[in-house]
Amino acid sequence: MTEPVPNLAVGDLKSELSRWSDETPVTFHSPLKEQDFRFYRDSSGENLLILEINAFPSPAVVPGA
């Protein structure tokens, strides 16, 4: 059985991002699916921030290139 992935709190995310410049690009990537994603929108609920991402076609990877 796989352990659940812990939630990331806003403070944790701010702390991680604070070491990067404001101009640093962010890439959302799933190595398991070998697919890139792109930020779509954010929304919030009671004590919850939701960041929505959409599947985005990844460039073809040519082995040995």
N, C-alpha and C positions, 0 to 999 in steps of 0.2 A: 504494500500500500504506500502511495506517495504522500509525503507530508504536505499539508496545505501551504501555499505561498503566503507569507505574512503581508498585511496591508502596508502600504507606504504612507506615512503621515506627511502633511504639507511641510512641517518643520524639517523632516528628513530630506524631502525633495529640495527645499530651499538650501539646506546645508550642502547637499551634493552639488547643486547648480552654482553656488556662490563662488566656487573655485574656477569657474569658466568665465570668459569675457562675454559681454552682451552680444557680440557678433559671431560667436561660435555656432555653427549649424548643428541642429539636432536631427538625428536619424532614428526612426523607430523601425526595428528590424527583428524578425523572428528567425533565428538560426534553425529551429526545428522545421519550419515551413519553407525556409529559404525564400522569404518574401519580405518586402519592405511595406511599411504602412505610412499613412500620412495623417497628421492631426486634422480633425474635422471640426469639432466644436467642444465647448465645455458647458456643463450645467451643474447645478447643485441641488442637493436635497437637504434634509435635516442632518447637519453635521457630516456632510459627505460632498466631496468635490468629484465630479465625473468628467474624465477626459475621454472623449470619443475619438477613435481612429478608424480609418477605412483601409481596406486592403488596397495596395497600390502595386501595379505590376513592376516587379523587379527587372532590372536589365538582365539579359541573358548572360550567363556565366559560361565562358568557353574554357574548358579544362586546358591547363598548360599555357594559357594566354597571359 
